[in-house]
Amino acid sequence: MAKETKTQVTETTDNEKVMPFGKMNYIIVLIGLALIALGFILMIGGGSDDPKVFNESMFNFQRITLAPILVLAGFVVEIVAIFWKRK
């Protein structure tokens, strides 16, 4: 005897389109993009106009530690936004 498998098929009409992401997914994506942009903005600057003068502000906490953490956190938030499931 052949074993019957039951598969669940959802029928959709042409008028009904199922969106892969919900409103919350897009909100989380925007938050992630804002974190990434803020991280790159915090990395800007620190250079010197005169090549003979060394400016140590290029190696401060904001540019070396905080900004990369924000960029990485933004990418993690983007991954969460992709996997976020609607209720």
Contacts in CASP RR format, 6 or more apart in sequence:
PFRMAT RR
TARGET T0000
AUTHOR 0000-0000-0000
METHOD contacts of the structure
MODEL  1
MAKETKTQVTETTDNEKVMPFGKMNYIIVLIGLALIALGFILMIGGGSDD
PKVFNESMFNFQRITLAPILVLAGFVVEIVAIFWKRK
12 18 0 8 1.000
21 81 0 8 1.000
22 86 0 8 1.000
24 84 0 8 1.000
24 86 0 8 1.000
25 81 0 8 1.000
25 82 0 8 1.000
25 84 0 8 1.000
26 81 0 8 1.000
28 77 0 8 1.000
28 80 0 8 1.000
28 81 0 8 1.000
28 84 0 8 1.000
29 78 0 8 1.000
29 81 0 8 1.000
31 77 0 8 1.000
31 81 0 8 1.000
32 73 0 8 1.000
32 74 0 8 1.000
32 75 0 8 1.000
32 77 0 8 1.000
32 78 0 8 1.000
32 81 0 8 1.000
33 74 0 8 1.000
33 78 0 8 1.000
35 70 0 8 1.000
35 71 0 8 1.000
35 73 0 8 1.000
35 74 0 8 1.000
35 77 0 8 1.000
36 70 0 8 1.000
36 71 0 8 1.000
36 74 0 8 1.000
36 75 0 8 1.000
36 78 0 8 1.000
38 70 0 8 1.000
39 66 0 8 1.000
39 67 0 8 1.000
39 68 0 8 1.000
39 70 0 8 1.000
39 71 0 8 1.000
40 67 0 8 1.000
40 71 0 8 1.000
42 62 0 8 1.000
42 63 0 8 1.000
42 66 0 8 1.000
42 67 0 8 1.000
42 70 0 8 1.000
43 63 0 8 1.000
43 67 0 8 1.000
43 68 0 8 1.000
45 58 0 8 1.000
45 63 0 8 1.000
46 55 0 8 1.000
46 57 0 8 1.000
46 58 0 8 1.000
46 63 0 8 1.000
47 55 0 8 1.000
47 57 0 8 1.000
47 58 0 8 1.000
48 54 0 8 1.000
48 55 0 8 1.000
END
